[in-house]
Structures are given as C-alpha cells and as structure tokens.
C-alpha cells in the first residue's frame, strides 16, 4: 500500500523525520527508521497527534510574539 502523504518541500524531509522521532519519543512510542508496521493504530495516532499539538503550540507562540 502506498502512502499519499507527500512532503511539499523535499528539502524538509530530514527535518520532518527528526520531528516525528522527537514526537514519538515524547509519547513513548518505539518508532524506527523506515517501515513501522508493528505499531498499533493508537500508537501511530498518538505520534501524529503529538506532532499536530506541537505545530499548533508553535504557531500560537508565533502569533503571541507578533502582537
């Protein structure tokens, strides 16, 4: 099965992988480089949720600093 998730800026791939690994570490998920078929849906969702949470926090902080 192919993923439809594509990084718009190819140069950002390494940074996104690092970000994903950091988020997985924060929620206690054993994420490995490459295929992670051993993860449960809950584990994968918690990594994605943590990434979104951090992106929202970053954006909110940016908005606060602009005021």
C-alpha positions as CSV (number, residue, x, y, z in Angstrom):
1,X,0.0,0.0,0.0
2,X,1.4,3.4,-1.0
3,X,1.1,6.4,1.2
4,X,-0.5,9.6,-0.1
5,X,1.4,11.7,2.3
6,X,3.9,13.8,0.4
7,X,6.2,16.5,1.7
8,X,5.6,19.6,-0.3
9,X,9.2,20.9,0.1
10,X,11.5,17.9,-0.5
11,X,14.3,19.6,1.4
12,X,12.2,19.4,4.6
13,X,12.2,15.6,4.6
14,X,15.0,15.2,7.1
15,X,13.6,17.8,9.4
16,X,10.1,16.2,9.4
17,X,11.6,12.8,10.1
18,X,13.5,14.3,13.1
19,X,10.3,16.0,14.3
20,X,8.4,12.7,14.0
21,X,11.1,10.8,16.0
22,X,11.0,13.5,18.7
23,X,7.2,13.4,18.9
24,X,7.3,9.6,19.2
25,X,9.9,9.7,21.9
26,X,7.8,12.3,23.9
27,X,4.7,9.9,23.9
28,X,6.8,6.8,24.5
29,X,6.3,5.1,21.1
30,X,9.2,2.9,19.8
31,X,9.5,4.4,16.3
32,X,12.2,3.1,14.0
33,X,13.5,4.5,10.7
34,X,11.6,3.1,7.7
35,X,8.6,0.8,7.9
36,X,6.8,0.7,11.3
37,X,4.1,-1.9,10.6
38,X,4.4,-3.2,14.2
39,X,2.8,0.0,15.6
40,X,-0.8,-0.1,16.7
41,X,-3.3,2.4,15.4
42,X,-3.3,4.0,18.8
43,X,0.5,4.4,18.9
44,X,0.6,5.8,15.3
45,X,-2.2,8.2,16.1
46,X,-0.5,9.4,19.3
47,X,2.6,10.3,17.3
48,X,0.6,12.2,14.8
49,X,-1.4,13.9,17.5
50,X,1.7,15.0,19.3
51,X,3.1,16.4,16.1
52,X,-0.1,18.4,15.5
53,X,-0.1,19.6,19.1
54,X,3.5,20.9,18.8
55,X,2.8,22.6,15.5
56,X,-0.3,24.4,17.0
57,X,1.7,25.5,20.0
58,X,4.5,26.8,17.8
59,X,2.0,28.8,15.7
60,X,0.3,30.2,18.8
61,X,3.6,31.3,20.2
62,X,4.5,32.9,16.9
63,X,1.2,34.8,16.9
64,X,1.8,36.0,20.5
65,X,5.2,37.3,19.7
66,X,3.9,39.3,16.8
67,X,1.4,41.2,19.0
